[in-house]
Amino acid sequence: MAEENKTALSQFRETIHKIKSYEEALGVLYWDLRTGAPRKGMDTRSEAIGMLSGDMFKLQTSPELGEWLSALEQKGTYENLSEIDQRLVTETRKDYDRSVKIPPKLYQEYVVIAAQTENKWEEAKAENDYESFRPYLDKVISYTSQFIDLWGAKATRYDTLLDQYEPGMTVAELDHVFGGLREKLVPLAAAIAASPHQPDKSFLRQSFDKEAQKSFSLYILEQMGYDFEAGRLDESAHPFATGLNPGDVRITTRYLADDVTSALFGTIHEGGHALYEQNIMPELTGTTLSTGTSMGIHESQSRFWENVIGRSRPFWERYFGELQRRFPGQLDVSVDQFYRGNNTVQPSLIRIEADELTYNLHIIIRYEIEKLIFNSGAKAADLPEIWNDKYKEYLGIVPPTYAEGVLQDVHWSGGAFGYFPSYSLGNMYAAQFADTMERELPGMWSLVGEGNLIPIKEWLKERIYRYGKLRTPSELVSSVTGKPLDPQYLVDYLTKKYTDIYKL
């Protein structure tokens, strides 16, 4: 490699490391903002986030970075880079070409507005007050629309947003995949509703001590292999995970006094995200490759642990006694009753509390609304009515409050349009990975039943976690399973599971 290109590589790596450091600092500020920062300091905190984001954005779009990328992409130079540096150049080029189209001042304004809108969302949800939130959401939609104009729309304007979270995914493909899922899952849900073997889950709605819930959540995280020397568990209005670096991956959950499963499955879900971030290979630390390869793959890990493992019969045959010991009066039921009670299928209002089957319908609703916003011009004022109509059409229920309807999710307030499809894609990836694991890991379900979850974590680490963004989503799925994404694995998984529970 020529001397000038060695210099370009060194300066490129140094800039990437600075960008990663900014991301880590911003991650701490966002985490603090959502876990108890004093309310009176939130506006100033939002401004600080905006300033730091603006400085980071200048690094990400600097002419020098563009020059170094061009030098490293030259024939005869790129081929001599390491696998990590090649991938870093490719990923950075994609981000650079996208970001350089956004004026720094516009981006900084957007970051401040998004942080303020998240704060307003939390207040509005608590007070069931959509009207006070609406103008904030309109601003976030407006900024996002401006970004699409500057980036240049793909096949549709919404395609441009999808590509941020699931590279290569399109509206055409999602319409096909979601249409097929709906076609197969709706009849299954109807058969379940008609079954005379309906599980009883009334025992789950009692009073459950918060500290006992927290104790069990911490215990399960430890069993999963979550490293508490590289993370912590806190509370927030909406559960989330923040991966600052593999040595600092924080998660939050939400405790409900009358529902022991909300915090439990929320913790397992976020723990799945955290295991991914904690187990990325050390060689990627300090680079922008030290994170999940896409939000769909990231969600596959949270959904795998929450549902495939955490809602399985072997899991509760091992761990129900531990939970029962903490709540002997409330959980005077058999392990079979508990397992079936936690796997009921019933239309519900809240996405994060939905069963595995109808959860996908919650996602399809949000996907269709986001398409209406960016492809058809729907405004924030239109969303409550659209939301309620979609819930009536897909699930046969209508939210009685904004908090249980259009205000239930944090995503739109932070500008995360295009993220929601990642959840259902995650379900599909998770089912496909589970099918491969069952064949490659002898006695997988015996291990779960014994409470030996570490071999499962290690299998995921070796095949998925360690690579971070070194492989694309499609490369990763093909390398792990030998096949491209196939939604039939999810259909087969759900059909087998619920046929057993409901004796179909």
NORLIN-V754451 format. One record per residue. N is the residue number from 1. PHI is phi in radians with two decimals (NA if undefined). Layout:
N:PHI  N:PHI
//
This chain:
1:NA  2:-1.06  3:-1.01  4:-1.14  5:-1.35  6:-1.11  7:-1.13  8:-1.05  9:-1.12  10:-1.10  11:-1.20  12:-1.07  13:-1.07  14:-1.10  15:-1.16  16:-1.05  17:-1.11  18:-1.11  19:-1.05  20:-1.10  21:-1.16  22:-1.07  23:-1.02  24:-1.17  25:-1.08  26:-1.14  27:-1.06  28:-1.14  29:-1.14  30:-1.12  31:-1.04  32:-1.11  33:-1.06  34:-1.76  35:-2.18  36:2.22  37:-1.06  38:-0.98  39:-1.05  40:-1.22  41:-1.71  42:-1.20  43:-1.12  44:-1.14  45:-1.09  46:-1.08  47:-1.14  48:-1.09  49:-1.06  50:-1.10  51:-1.12  52:-1.12  53:-1.10  54:-1.11  55:-1.12  56:-1.11  57:-1.09  58:-1.10  59:-1.11  60:-1.18  61:-2.11  62:-1.18  63:-1.01  64:-1.10  65:-1.08  66:-1.06  67:-1.16  68:-1.14  69:-1.05  70:-1.05  71:-1.13  72:-1.34  73:-1.47  74:-1.06  75:-1.07  76:1.66  77:-1.78  78:-0.98  79:-1.12  80:-1.62  81:-1.33  82:-1.18  83:-1.00  84:-1.14  85:-1.16  86:-1.06  87:-1.15  88:-1.12  89:-1.13  90:-1.08  91:-1.16  92:-1.16  93:-1.04  94:-1.08  95:-1.15  96:-1.10  97:-1.08  98:-1.35  99:-1.26  100:-1.14  101:-1.42  102:-1.75  103:-1.06  104:-0.92  105:-1.10  106:-1.11  107:-1.12  108:-1.12  109:-1.02  110:-1.08  111:-1.07  112:-1.12  113:-1.07  114:-1.11  115:-1.13  116:-1.14  117:-1.19  118:-1.08  119:-1.08  120:-1.15  121:-1.04  122:-1.07  123:-1.14  124:-1.10  125:-1.13  126:-1.09  127:-1.78  128:0.93  129:-2.15  130:-1.25  131:-1.08  132:-1.26  133:-1.47  134:-0.92  135:-1.09  136:-1.16  137:-1.11  138:-1.00  139:-1.14  140:-1.10  141:-1.09  142:-1.09  143:-1.10  144:-1.07  145:-1.12  146:-1.10  147:-1.10  148:-1.05  149:-1.03  150:-1.29  151:-1.21  152:1.67  153:-1.17  154:-1.53  155:-0.98  156:-2.36  157:-1.10  158:-1.22  159:-0.96  160:-1.08  161:-1.34  162:-0.99  163:-1.11  164:-1.14  165:-1.79  166:-2.36  167:-0.90  168:1.58  169:-1.32  170:-2.26  171:-1.06  172:-1.03  173:-1.22  174:-1.17  175:-1.00  176:-1.18  177:-1.15  178:-1.18  179:-1.09  180:-1.16  181:-1.08  182:-1.04  183:-1.08  184:-1.63  185:-1.47  186:-1.09  187:-1.10  188:-1.12  189:-1.10  190:-1.16  191:-1.12  192:-1.14  193:-1.09  194:-1.50  195:-1.19  196:-1.35  197:-1.74  198:-1.51  199:-1.15  200:-1.65  201:-2.17  202:-1.09  203:-1.16  204:-1.36  205:-1.74  206:-2.42  207:-1.61  208:-2.16  209:-1.01  210:-1.10  211:-1.14  212:-1.20  213:-1.06  214:-1.11  215:-1.01  216:-1.24  217:-1.05  218:-1.11  219:-1.10  220:-1.17  221:-1.02  222:-1.10  223:-1.09  224:-1.23  225:1.75  226:-1.16  227:-1.59  228:-1.29  229:-1.41  230:-2.19  231:3.13  232:-2.79  233:-2.00  234:-2.26  235:-1.90  236:-2.73  237:-1.14  238:-2.37  239:-1.02  240:-2.74  241:-2.16  242:-2.21  243:-1.67  244:-1.38  245:-2.86  246:-1.00  247:-1.64  248:-2.65  249:-2.18  250:-1.79  251:-2.29  252:-2.27  253:-2.49  254:-2.30  255:-1.69  256:-1.96  257:-1.15  258:-1.92  259:-2.65  260:-1.25  261:-1.46  262:-1.05  263:-1.20  264:-1.03  265:-1.30  266:-1.12  267:-1.17  268:-1.10  269:-1.03  270:-1.19  271:-1.08  272:-1.10  273:-1.03  274:-1.16  275:-1.04  276:-1.00  277:-1.21  278:-1.28  279:-1.99  280:-1.29  281:-0.98  282:-1.01  283:-1.06  284:-1.63  285:-1.04  286:1.50  287:-2.07  288:-1.37  289:-1.57  290:-1.51  291:-2.84  292:-1.14  293:-1.27  294:-2.84  295:-1.24  296:-1.12  297:-1.15  298:-1.06  299:-1.16  300:-1.08  301:-1.34  302:-1.19  303:-1.27  304:-1.06  305:-1.22  306:-1.18  307:-1.80  308:-1.06  309:-1.58  310:-1.18  311:-1.91  312:-1.51  313:-1.12  314:-1.02  315:-1.05  316:-1.41  317:-1.10  318:-1.52  319:-1.82  320:-1.11  321:-1.02  322:-1.16  323:-1.25  324:-1.07  325:-1.07  326:-1.46  327:-2.36  328:-1.11  329:-1.28  330:-1.38  331:-1.91  332:-1.49  333:-2.37  334:-1.40  335:-1.10  336:-1.15  337:-1.09  338:-1.16  339:-1.06  340:-1.20  341:-1.11  342:-1.58  343:-2.26  344:-1.32  345:-1.98  346:-2.77  347:-0.97  348:-2.46  349:-1.49  350:-1.75  351:-0.99  352:-1.26  353:-1.90  354:-1.31  355:-1.25  356:-1.04  357:-1.35  358:-1.30  359:-0.92  360:-1.12  361:-1.23  362:-1.04  363:-1.23  364:-1.07  365:-1.03  366:-1.15  367:-1.05  368:-1.19  369:-1.17  370:-1.10  371:-1.09  372:-1.12  373:-1.14  374:-1.71  375:-1.77  376:-2.18  377:1.44  378:-1.08  379:-1.81  380:-1.01  381:-1.12  382:-1.45  383:-1.16  384:-1.01  385:-1.18  386:-1.05  387:-0.99  388:-1.11  389:-1.11  390:-1.15  391:-1.16  392:-1.14  393:-1.19  394:-1.56  395:-2.12  396:1.28  397:-2.36  398:-2.24  399:-1.06  400:-1.38  401:-2.37  402:-1.12  403:-1.07  404:-1.60  405:-2.10  406:-1.14  407:-1.66  408:-1.27  409:-1.85  410:-1.45  411:-0.95  412:-1.16  413:-1.10  414:-1.61  415:1.44  416:-1.48  417:-1.32  418:1.76  419:-1.40  420:-0.91  421:-0.99  422:-1.03  423:-1.15  424:-1.25  425:-1.04  426:-1.06  427:-1.05  428:-1.17  429:-1.04  430:-1.04  431:-1.12  432:-1.22  433:-1.12  434:-1.09  435:-1.05  436:-1.19  437:-1.07  438:-1.02  439:-1.44  440:-1.67  441:-1.90  442:-0.98  443:1.13  444:-0.91  445:-1.31  446:-1.17  447:-1.06  448:-1.08  449:-1.12  450:-1.53  451:1.37  452:-1.79  453:-1.55  454:-1.11  455:-1.04  456:-1.21  457:-1.06  458:-1.16  459:-1.07  460:-1.15  461:-1.07  462:-1.22  463:-1.76  464:-2.23  465:-0.93  466:-1.04  467:-1.41  468:0.87  469:-1.71  470:-1.16  471:-2.06  472:-1.28  473:-0.95  474:-1.17  475:-1.10  476:-1.14  477:-1.05  478:-1.16  479:-1.21  480:-1.40  481:-1.85  482:1.41  483:-2.48  484:-1.27  485:-0.96  486:-2.38  487:-1.13  488:-1.09  489:-1.06  490:-1.18  491:-1.05  492:-1.12  493:-1.07  494:-1.17  495:-1.09  496:-1.09  497:-1.12  498:-1.42  499:-1.11  500:-1.21  501:-1.16  502:-1.75  503:0.92  504:-1.32
//
